[in-house]
Amino acid sequence: MTLAEALQPLYSSYLRRLDEMVARLPEGVALTERTTRGEDGRLVLGDDGLPLRFDVADSRDGHTYEVHGARPDAPEAETLRVGRVEVRLSPGNWEELRVACVFDHRPLPEDAEELADLLRGFAIFSWYGGFAGARRAGEDRWKGGAHALRVQLVENELRAVFDLGTCPPVAVEALCAALSGFCEERVPMAYVRIGGPG
């Protein structure tokens, strides 16, 4: 089983929640995955530096809706390997997916910053639809891009929370392949944890 296959239930549940939200609005008024612009027409940036993108909005009054799962969705596996990286999976939600890069010891500041840059680069690439071509048939009504990211170093863990939006699961597999390369070139990781509580 691949990591993308193991994460498919989280992604599918998120798409189902989006479809349910759109179905609550009258036909033709739902705006999906639009970016937010200020009065001057410029993109409004979030705290992560990415342009703000909402899940669904009502075109009649501009009211926006963000989709959040009531409970975590379970992945299809608990542990997998992607290259040199052991990936431990726990239940989570696609729209608030926690990823922790765990080191044996607290990493050097330059290694932690380089890893944070890798995660930010992945989020930016994903935000612009870098993995949109990997969507399955029927998923093309959505942009296929990520929405947001938060990153922080806590002792020996670099923790990220991704709102992966409609970015397909193959993206997370590609991220873990890049993390494997990071382990080879910079500093080894004990494991990567995906999902779980904050």
N, C-alpha and C positions, 0 to 999 in steps of 0.2 A: 504494500500500500504506500502511496506517495503522501507527502505532507498535504498537498492540495486536496487529495481525496479525503484525508482525515479531517480537514477543515471545512469541507463542503457543507455539512449540516449547519454550521454557524452562518455561513453565507446564504444558504437557501432560506433559513429562518428569517434573516434580515430582509431579503427580497420579498418574502411573503408578507412581512409586516408593512413594507412599503406599499405593496399592492393593496393591502387592506386599507391603508390610510388614503390612498388615491380613490378607492371605491367608495369611501365615505363622502366624497365631494361630488357635486353634480357633474354630469358629463361635460368635458371640455374646459373646466375651470382650473384643473390642477396644473401647477407648474412644478416640475421635478428637477432637483439637483441644479438649481440656478445659483450663480454667484451673486453676492451682495455688492451693490454699488452705492456710493454716497451721492449726495445731491449734485456734486460736481462731475458725476459720471465715472469717477475712479473706483477701482476695486477697493473694498473695505477689507483690511487685513485682520486676522485673528492674532492672538498672543503668540502663536507659533510661526507667524510670518506668512502663512498661507492665506490666500483670499478666502473669505468666509463663503461657505456653500451650505445651503439648507437642504433638507430632505424633500419636503413638499410644501407648497404654498398655494393659497387660494388667490387666483388672479383677480377676483372681484374686489378684495379689500387688502390684499398683500399679507394677510395673516400667514405666518409660517408654522410648520409642524416639524418637530424632530422625532424620529422613531427610536424607541428604546425598548428592549426586551424586558419583560417582567421577571424573567429568571434566566440564568445562563443556559446556553445550548451545549449539549455534549458533543465532543469530537468523536470520530470513529476509531481513534487509537489513543494510547496513553504515552507511548514513547516511540520515537523514530530517529533515524540518523539522516542528516543531510550533509554529505561530505564528512568533514572532521567534527561536525557539531551534533551533539546529542540534543534532541528537542523533546521536552517534556510537555505534554498537552493536558490541560484541564478545561472544564466547561467555562464558557465565556460568551460574550456577545460581539458580533462582528463590528458593530458601531462603536464599541468601546473595548477593543481587543488589547489586552495587556501583554506586553512582550518584555521579558527581563533577560538581559544578558548577564549571566552570573559567572564571576571570576573566583578562583581559589583564594585570592587575596585582593585587597583594594588595589585597583589599577593605577598606574602612573597617570597624572593629570593629562599629559599629552595623548596617552592611549585612550582615556575616557573621552576626551574631546574629539579625537579622530573617529571613535565609534559613534558618538552623538552625531557627527557630521554625516556618517554613512546612513544612519537612520533618517536624518533630515533629508538627505539626498534621495533616499528611497521614497519618502513621503511626497517630495516635490515631483519626482518622476511619475509617481502613481497619481498625484492630483491632476496632472496634465493628461492622464489617460494612457500612460506608457504600457499598461497591461490590458487596455480595453479590447484589443484584438483577440484576447484569450477567452472572452465570454462565450458561453454556450448558446446554442440556438434558442431563441425566445427571450434571452436576457438583453437583447440589443435595444430595448426601450429605455434602458438606463445608460448613463455616460460611461460607466466602467472605471471611474476614478475615485481616489481616496478623498476624504474631506478634511481631516485635521490630525494633529500630532502634539503630544506633550512628552517631554523627556526630562529625567532627573537622575542624578547619581545618588544612590543611597548605599553607603558603605561599600560592599564589594559587588553591587548590582547596578547596572545602568538600566533604569526602568523607563519604558515608553508605553503610552496609551495611544493607540491608533484608532481614529474613526475611519475605517477603511471604505466607508461608503459602499459603492457598488463595484469596487475593485475586486476582480475575481481571485480565488484562493491561490492560483498559480503564482501570484505576486509574492505571497508570504514564503512560498517555496524558494523563489528567486532571492528574496531577502536572506533567507537562511543559507543559501549557497554563497552569498556575499559575506555573511558572517563566518562561514567556513574559511573563505579566503582571508578574512581579517585574522582569524586564529593562526593561520599559517604564516602570514606576513608580519603581524604585530605582536600579539600576545594570546596564548591559548585561553579558552573559556572552559569552565567546568561543565556548563550546559546552558541551554536557552529554554526558558519557560514561557509558554504561550497560554493565555487564558488565566483563570484563577481570580481570586479576590484582589482588590487593591491593596 
